[in-house]
Amino acid sequence: MIYVTSDLHGLEITKLKALLKKACFNENDRLFVLGDVIDRQNDGGVAILIWLSEQPNAQLILGNHEAMLLSCDFVFNEITEESIKHFDKEQTELLNNYMLSGGDVTLKALRKLQNESPETLCNIIGYLKEAPLYETVTAGGKKFLLCHSGLDNFSPERSPADYTADELIWAWPELTDRYFDDCITVFGHTPTKSYGKKYNGKILKTDTWIDVDVGVPYGNNPCLLRLDDLKEFYL
């Protein structure tokens, strides 16, 4: 069985594990997290990142929040208040934008981790740098394209490999948008409540795409979607 979730944004790892248990997820199944594990609350998702990096049957797809964190990788060598004073204008802008997007809790957790286990910090950054922008899978006799945000500037003539990173992590699909007819695109990034109150906290399915960002940082319960039969699981 193949399961997907997205935009956990600092969810406590105990809650993710409880959700996986509810879905009877086991070592023979596969889990794809469609980006934005980090930022906004609790430990910033660092515990989940560590856990994901250790799982042979789980894969993180890069999200825009992970990309923003990587754009601030200049802080990892010297995470001190003094070093921040010497950042140039571009670095300061990148860091400010990231922190305004909820990255402050993640950086705080990474500072603590650097003191306790520098090797683990290096492993996390390496894991993020190797995270793919998309994956294609087959489940239940159907083809799926998994990415973080959908496809900006979509054209059916373009293959997934033709899209830039920004087009895969910063798209904001409209409810009327259509993607591939022979492959269901599954993504997060845009909270489903953005499409109307009736979708708040729920997975949104159309005939060509599925949005699994149920708005965890807004107080909604995290979800899993099982691709084999499109069954939904909520904590």
Secondary structure, DSSP 4 states (H G I P E B T S, - for coil): -EEEE---TT--HHHHHHHHHHTT--TTSEEEE-S--SSSSTTTTHHHHHHHHT-TTEEEPP-HHHHHHHHTGGGSS--SHHHHTT--HHHHHHHHHHIIIIIHHHHHHHHHHHHH-HHHHHHHHHHHHH--SEEEEEETTEEEEEESS--TT--TTS-GGGS-HHHHHS----TT----SSSEEEE-SS-GGGG-GGGTTS-EE-SSEEE----GGGTPPPEEEETTTTEEEE-
